[in-house]
Amino acid sequence: MNTNPSNMDDCPSGTTPPLGDAAQHVTPQDAARQDAMIAATDNAGTGVVGGAAAHHRPWGYFLVLEDACNHKIKRIVVRPGKRLSLQRHKYRWEHWVVLAGSALVTLGEETLHLAPGETIDIPAGQTHRLENTGAVDMELVEVQRGEYCGEDDIERFEDDFGRC
């Protein structure tokens, strides 16, 4: 197995491997193109938070921190009183680390309260939901791992925003 992150041979078509040291060299022309892309993205309805594009949802937003051929890392912010849909994923499992706020997690038939610093694993195929039961934004880091980590790997069962 090739563990060189700069080699795309192990990644399915349409995915990007993790960035290596070579990605840190940016020319002024590259920086100008990146600034234009960020401005265009911001104008299209996704804001920029901390240098990453914020993908807004009715419950809050998420930032993709890393997107590779077999994993994705996100920072998720859920607004007070909001929750994500009851859902499951076919091709990936998730690991959540609560950074701030209060999380109510539904995992199958079980519900758990998580505080900052606490973690939970969501197996592939398991129904789950994330809810902010507190008065401040709930923040977590989500690590997805599996053969496919696309946003369309989602089956919704219940949703407060009519997306089922």
Residue, then its C-alpha position, 0 to 999 in steps of 0.5 A: m500500500n502506498t502511503n505517499p499523500s502526494n500520490m493520487d494513484d490510490c484515490p478514486s477519481g474526483t477526490t483529492p489526496p491530503l496536501g503535502d509540504a509542496a502545497q505550502h509554496v504559493t506564488p503571488q499569482d496563486a494567492a490572487r486566484q485563491d482570493a478571487m475564488i474565495a470572493a466568488t464562493d462568498n458571493a454564492g452564499t457560503g461565507v468564509v470563516g477562519g480561511a475556510a468556506a462555511h457551508h451554511r445549513p438551517w441548523g448552523y454551518f460547517l467548515v471542511l478542514e481537510d478533504a482526502c480520498n478516504h477521510k474528511i475533517k469538519r468543524i461543525v457549529v450547531r446553533p442553540g435549540k437546533r438539531l441535524s436530521l436523524q440520519r445514517h451513512k452507508y459508506r463512512w463512520e464518524h468520530w465526534v469531539v465536542l469542543a464547546g457547548s452541550a450536545l445531545v446525541t442520538l445513536g440508534e435508540e440511545t441518547l447521550h449528553l456530551a460536554p466539551g472534551e467528550t467523544i463518540d464514534i458513529p458506525a457506518g449504517q447507524t442512525h444518529r442525530l446531533e442536537n444543541t440543547g444549550a444556550v450557546d453555539m455547540e461546536l465539534v470536530e467530525v472525522q469521517r473515514g470510509e470508502y466515500c465521504g461525499e455529502d450525498d452519502i446521507e439517508r434522512f429519516e426525520d428532519d426539522f427543515g423538510r429535507c427528508 
